[in-house]
Amino acid sequence: MFLNIFNSATAHIKGGKKHPKIDGTVTFKETKSGVLVTAKINGLPKSANKCI
């Protein structure tokens, strides 16, 4: 599907004092039709509220 990848960049995500367990990677890959963004993030806090 995305065979022509031209440039790519990676961002490393780390939580702060309030949420130190957050850790992950976000990858940006330039393709012929735009930018493909993927995220793998662990340790996100759980909310008591329902997601909308």
mmCIF file of the C-alpha atoms, coordinates in Angstrom:
data_MODEL
# 
_entry.id   MODEL 
# 
loop_
_atom_site.group_PDB 
_atom_site.id 
_atom_site.type_symbol 
_atom_site.label_atom_id 
_atom_site.label_alt_id 
_atom_site.label_comp_id 
_atom_site.label_asym_id 
_atom_site.label_entity_id 
_atom_site.label_seq_id 
_atom_site.pdbx_PDB_ins_code 
_atom_site.Cartn_x 
_atom_site.Cartn_y 
_atom_site.Cartn_z 
_atom_site.occupancy 
_atom_site.B_iso_or_equiv 
_atom_site.pdbx_formal_charge 
_atom_site.auth_seq_id 
_atom_site.auth_comp_id 
_atom_site.auth_asym_id 
_atom_site.auth_atom_id 
_atom_site.pdbx_PDB_model_num 
ATOM 1  C CA . MET A 1 1  ? 0.000   0.000  0.000  1.00 0.00 ? 1  MET A CA 1 
ATOM 2  C CA . PHE A 1 2  ? 2.755   2.490  0.974  1.00 0.00 ? 2  PHE A CA 1 
ATOM 3  C CA . LEU A 1 3  ? 5.643   1.153  -1.080 1.00 0.00 ? 3  LEU A CA 1 
ATOM 4  C CA . ASN A 1 4  ? 7.289   4.487  -1.862 1.00 0.00 ? 4  ASN A CA 1 
ATOM 5  C CA . ILE A 1 5  ? 8.588   5.865  1.445  1.00 0.00 ? 5  ILE A CA 1 
ATOM 6  C CA . PHE A 1 6  ? 10.832  8.895  0.914  1.00 0.00 ? 6  PHE A CA 1 
ATOM 7  C CA . ASN A 1 7  ? 11.776  10.269 4.339  1.00 0.00 ? 7  ASN A CA 1 
ATOM 8  C CA . SER A 1 8  ? 10.993  9.245  7.877  1.00 0.00 ? 8  SER A CA 1 
ATOM 9  C CA . ALA A 1 9  ? 11.348  10.605 11.400 1.00 0.00 ? 9  ALA A CA 1 
ATOM 10 C CA . THR A 1 10 ? 10.768  9.145  14.840 1.00 0.00 ? 10 THR A CA 1 
ATOM 11 C CA . ALA A 1 11 ? 9.768   10.867 18.074 1.00 0.00 ? 11 ALA A CA 1 
ATOM 12 C CA . HIS A 1 12 ? 10.244  9.203  21.455 1.00 0.00 ? 12 HIS A CA 1 
ATOM 13 C CA . ILE A 1 13 ? 7.501   9.936  23.991 1.00 0.00 ? 13 ILE A CA 1 
ATOM 14 C CA . LYS A 1 14 ? 8.151   9.957  27.755 1.00 0.00 ? 14 LYS A CA 1 
ATOM 15 C CA . GLY A 1 15 ? 5.713   10.899 30.500 1.00 0.00 ? 15 GLY A CA 1 
ATOM 16 C CA . GLY A 1 16 ? 6.402   13.608 33.017 1.00 0.00 ? 16 GLY A CA 1 
ATOM 17 C CA . LYS A 1 17 ? 6.085   13.750 36.803 1.00 0.00 ? 17 LYS A CA 1 
ATOM 18 C CA . LYS A 1 18 ? 2.293   13.397 36.710 1.00 0.00 ? 18 LYS A CA 1 
ATOM 19 C CA . HIS A 1 19 ? 2.316   10.347 34.352 1.00 0.00 ? 19 HIS A CA 1 
ATOM 20 C CA . PRO A 1 20 ? 5.789   8.752  34.487 1.00 0.00 ? 20 PRO A CA 1 
ATOM 21 C CA . LYS A 1 21 ? 4.647   5.403  33.030 1.00 0.00 ? 21 LYS A CA 1 
ATOM 22 C CA . ILE A 1 22 ? 3.884   6.898  29.609 1.00 0.00 ? 22 ILE A CA 1 
ATOM 23 C CA . ASP A 1 23 ? 6.447   5.691  27.098 1.00 0.00 ? 23 ASP A CA 1 
ATOM 24 C CA . GLY A 1 24 ? 6.345   5.215  23.355 1.00 0.00 ? 24 GLY A CA 1 
ATOM 25 C CA . THR A 1 25 ? 7.287   6.065  19.814 1.00 0.00 ? 25 THR A CA 1 
ATOM 26 C CA . VAL A 1 26 ? 5.621   8.086  17.070 1.00 0.00 ? 26 VAL A CA 1 
ATOM 27 C CA . THR A 1 27 ? 6.845   7.530  13.513 1.00 0.00 ? 27 THR A CA 1 
ATOM 28 C CA . PHE A 1 28 ? 6.301   9.857  10.553 1.00 0.00 ? 28 PHE A CA 1 
ATOM 29 C CA . LYS A 1 29 ? 6.849   8.458  7.051  1.00 0.00 ? 29 LYS A CA 1 
ATOM 30 C CA . GLU A 1 30 ? 6.563   10.561 3.917  1.00 0.00 ? 30 GLU A CA 1 
ATOM 31 C CA . THR A 1 31 ? 4.768   8.721  1.119  1.00 0.00 ? 31 THR A CA 1 
ATOM 32 C CA . LYS A 1 32 ? 3.687   9.626  -2.374 1.00 0.00 ? 32 LYS A CA 1 
ATOM 33 C CA . SER A 1 33 ? 0.205   10.479 -1.126 1.00 0.00 ? 33 SER A CA 1 
ATOM 34 C CA . GLY A 1 34 ? 1.027   12.246 2.172  1.00 0.00 ? 34 GLY A CA 1 
ATOM 35 C CA . VAL A 1 35 ? 2.484   11.445 5.576  1.00 0.00 ? 35 VAL A CA 1 
ATOM 36 C CA . LEU A 1 36 ? 1.790   8.191  7.393  1.00 0.00 ? 36 LEU A CA 1 
ATOM 37 C CA . VAL A 1 37 ? 1.809   8.655  11.185 1.00 0.00 ? 37 VAL A CA 1 
ATOM 38 C CA . THR A 1 38 ? 1.935   5.663  13.525 1.00 0.00 ? 38 THR A CA 1 
ATOM 39 C CA . ALA A 1 39 ? 2.038   5.715  17.308 1.00 0.00 ? 39 ALA A CA 1 
ATOM 40 C CA . LYS A 1 40 ? 2.870   3.014  19.827 1.00 0.00 ? 40 LYS A CA 1 
ATOM 41 C CA . ILE A 1 41 ? 2.348   4.374  23.324 1.00 0.00 ? 41 ILE A CA 1 
ATOM 42 C CA . ASN A 1 42 ? 2.223   2.407  26.568 1.00 0.00 ? 42 ASN A CA 1 
ATOM 43 C CA . GLY A 1 43 ? 1.276   3.392  30.107 1.00 0.00 ? 43 GLY A CA 1 
ATOM 44 C CA . LEU A 1 44 ? -1.544  5.795  29.293 1.00 0.00 ? 44 LEU A CA 1 
ATOM 45 C CA . PRO A 1 45 ? -3.655  6.602  32.359 1.00 0.00 ? 45 PRO A CA 1 
ATOM 46 C CA . LYS A 1 46 ? -7.146  5.156  32.584 1.00 0.00 ? 46 LYS A CA 1 
ATOM 47 C CA . SER A 1 47 ? -10.075 7.524  32.878 1.00 0.00 ? 47 SER A CA 1 
ATOM 48 C CA . ALA A 1 48 ? -13.164 7.019  34.985 1.00 0.00 ? 48 ALA A CA 1 
ATOM 49 C CA . ASN A 1 49 ? -15.140 8.752  32.216 1.00 0.00 ? 49 ASN A CA 1 
ATOM 50 C CA . LYS A 1 50 ? -16.365 7.000  29.097 1.00 0.00 ? 50 LYS A CA 1 
ATOM 51 C CA . CYS A 1 51 ? -14.717 7.814  25.794 1.00 0.00 ? 51 CYS A CA 1 
ATOM 52 C CA . ILE A 1 52 ? -16.927 9.607  23.325 1.00 0.00 ? 52 ILE A CA 1 
# 
